[in-house]
Amino acid sequence: MRYKGQIFRPFSEADSYLLQCTIGCSHNRCTFCGMYKDRKYRIRSLDEIKEDIKMAKDHYGDIEKVFLCDGDAVAIQTDILLEILHDLHKTFPSLRHVGTYVGPVSTLKKSMSELTALRAAGLTKAYLGVESGDDRVLGDIKKGVTAAEMLEAGQNLVAAGINLSSMVLLGIAGKGAPSRDHAIATARITNQMKPRYLAALTTTPVPGTVLYQELEKGRFELPDPFETLEEMRLLFEHITMDNLKFVGVHASNYLPISGTLQKDKEKMLERVNAVLENRDLSALRPETARGL
């Protein structure tokens, strides 16, 4: 496998073949993100990508899962993406899953007919970094879209039949009232967007990022572990959509917890409430065990 730069992928793609279609991220301005800072964004040539697919076939044989790297493969011209998907399915008869990160701006640049065509060609799953449903937070972290635009991007992916995993950040609003507003707004946009999965991560400032600099200067105050759990509780309390797979086992989270809303809602709330009632740090994942 040829790959330029450090590899980033969702943990659920651990057993996928990683096909690098772009170098870096087309947006790459989010204040909290330390990914892809070592590379200038560009789209790899179709010939290079096809060479990689052939090398994967020679090395692995048949493959069931592929993840298109780097940060935003949906930014690629649609006819090129369709050719990549066609080549993948032609090369790997057992291929059943092709996933990719998607940015809200690049997603909105695709028409519904383009997104539908990509789904028909075999793009099965999209990971959208929603982060928050709060306009102020989205502006502060330089996400590049409003909450309404983020919602439209997510709804378009769902309408196209693509399995949507929405990723949100606990603690990204800072402490106090903004934290509560962020959690409730994030629950609201989730109810409206209707993703199949909601993956919650906990904000972990990365050295070299704008957010880390804001933290050092005292312009951003990171919520403590229990305050991030209070946000998680607000999510559970305000999400009303059914059959939502909540994935909260990411290494950044203080309390790994997963389940299906609404089926497991009471059990999930009971677990969070028990930890919040006792405020026992020993019940949480230690800092030394947390990661990104």
N, C-alpha and C positions, 0 to 999 in steps of 0.2 A: 504494500500500500504506500503510495506517495502522499505526503501531507506536509504542507508548509505551515510552520508555527505550532503553538500549543493547541492540543485538541480540546474542544468543548462540545459536550452533548448532554442531553437529558439522561438521568440515571436509568430511565426505562428503556433507553436505546443501547444498553450495555452489550447486548448480543447482536447488534446490527452491524452490517458492513458500512463503514464510514466513507462516503464518496464526497470528496471536496470539490464542490462546484463553484464556489466563490472563495476568494481570499478575504477574510475579514467580514465586517458588517457594513451595510450600505448607510446606516445611520450613525452608529458608533459615537453618540454624543451624550448618552445617558450618564448622569452625574455619579451614579452608584456603581457603574459597571467597569470592571477592570479587564474585561475580555477583549481580545483582538487589538490591543494597543501596540503590539509589536509588528503590525503589518498594515500596509496601505490597501484599501479596498480595491478589488478588481474582480471581474468575472473571468474564470478560466476558459480557455478555448474549448469548443466542442470536441475538437480532435483529441486534446489532452484528456478530457473526461471520458471519451470513448476508449482511449488507450487504457485508462485505469479500470474501466469495466471489464475489458478483455483480460487484464492482468489478474483481476479478482476471480474471473472465471477459471483461468489457468491454475490459480493457487488454491481456491476454495471449492471449486466445482459449483454445485448448485447452492443458491442462497435464498432464504425466506424473508429476511428483513434488511432494509437499507435505510440509512439516515443521510440526508443531503446536507453537507456542511458548506460554508461556515455559518455565519449568523443570520442569514436572510436569503436563502436560495430562491424564494418567491420573487425576488427583485429581478431575476433573470428574465429576459424576453420570453414571452409565452411560447412561441413556436420552438425556441431552443429547449425550453423545459419539457415540452411535449416530446421532442426527439430523444431527450435523455431518458424520459420515462419509458418510451417505446423500446429503446435499446436495452434498458434494464430488464423489461419483461420478456423481450426476445431472448436475452442471454441467460436469464434465470427462470426456468419454467415454474419453479416452486415459489416464486416471489409473491408474497401476500401482503406485505406492508412496506410503504415508503413514507417516511416522516421527514419533517424539516422544521427548523425555527422559521417563524414569519414575523416581519415587522409590520406595524399598523399602517405606516405610510405606503410601503410597497404593496401591501394587500389592497389598500384603497385604490391604487393605480390599476388594479386588474378589474375588468368588467365582470359581471356575473357570468356571462357566457364563457369567459376565459377560465374563471375558477371552476365552473362546471366541467369544462373540457379537461382541466388538470385532474379533477377527481375521476372522470371517466377513463383517463389514461393511466390511473393507478396511484395518484397522490392520495394516501389514505389518512394521514394525520398531520396536524399543524400545531405547533407549540407557540402560543402568542403571549408575549410578555406584557400583560395588562398592567401589572404592578399596583394600580389603584383605580378606583372609580371617581376620585376626587379631582376636580379641575385644578385646584391650587397645587396639589401634590404633583400632578402630571406636568404642570408648568415648571415647578421647582426642580424636578429631576430631569428636565429637558427631554421629555419623551417624544416631542414633536407633533403631538396630536391633543385635542381636547377629549374629554370623556365621551362626548357624543360621537366623535370620529372613531375613537377606540371601539365603542359599542357597534358602530356600523361595520367596522372591519371584522369583528368577531361574528356578528350576525350574518355577514356575507359568506364567511367560511362555513358556518353551520348550514345555511341555506343551500350551499353547493354540495352538501353531503359529506364534507370533510370532517373527520373526527377531531374536535377541537379540545386542546388542553390549555386552559387559561392559567397563567402563572402570576401570582400576586406576592407582594412583599409586606410582611408584618414589620412594623416599626419604621417604615420609610417616611412617615409624616412627622416623626419626632414625638416629643412628650406632650401630655396634657390634652386639651380639647381637640387639637388637630388629629390626634391619634384616634379618638372616637369617631370624628367626622369621616376620616379615611376608611375605617373599618365598615361603617354603615354604608357609605357610598360604594365601597367595593362589593358588599353583599348585594346592593341594588343593581349594579351593572352586571353582576353574575346572574341574577334572576332574569334580567332582560336579554342577556347574551345567550344563555342556555348552553354552556359548554358541556361536554361529556365528563371532563375531568377538571377539577380545580386543584392546582398544586400551590401550596403555601410555603414560602421560604421566609427566613428571618433575616432582616437587613444586617449585613456584616460589612462595615466599611473596609475597603481594600486600599492599602497604601498606594499613593500615586493618583487616586481618583479625586474628582472635585468634592465628592461627599466627605472623603477622609480629610481633606484640607479644611472643609467647613467645620468638621468635628474638632479638629485641632485648634481652630480659631475661636471656638465657642459659639459659632453661628448655627450649629446643629447639635441638638441634645438627643442622644440615643436612648430610647426607652429601655428600662431594665427588663430582665427576663419575664417577670410577672406581668408587666404592662403589655408585653407582646402576647402573652396568654390571654389577657383581657380582650385584646383585639380578636384573637381566635374565637373567643366566646361570643363576641358580638357578631362575627361572621356566622357562626352556627345559629345564633338566635334570629338573625335577620334574613338568612337565605331560606326562601320558601319553595324553590323549584324542587322537583322530585327526581330521584334516580341520578343524583350528582355524585360522582366518585370524588371524595375529598382525599387528597394525598398530602399528608403532612409529615412524612418520614424523612424529609431531606436532612442532610447532615448539619445544616445551619440551625435547625429548630431545636428549641430547648426541651420540648415535650413531643416526641414522635407519636403521631396519632393519625389514623386513617379510618375511613368508613364511608358508608353511603347515606347521603341525606335524601330523603327524610328518615329512612328506615332506621338508621343507627343514631339519630340525632340525640335522643335522651341519654344514651350510653356515652356518647362523645362529650356531651355537656357535663355529665356526672364526673367524668375523669378530669376535665379541666377545672371544674368547680372544687373538686377535692384538693387539687394542688394549690389553687388560689386561696382556699380557706386556711390552709396550714402554713402557706408561704415557706415551704421547706425546700431549700436549695438542693438537698440531697435527692429529691424526687425528680430533678431535672438533669438533662444531659450536661455533664461538666464542660467548661470552656475548652479544656484540652482535647475533648472528643468532638468538638464542633468543627465544621469545615464548610467549604463551598462546593 
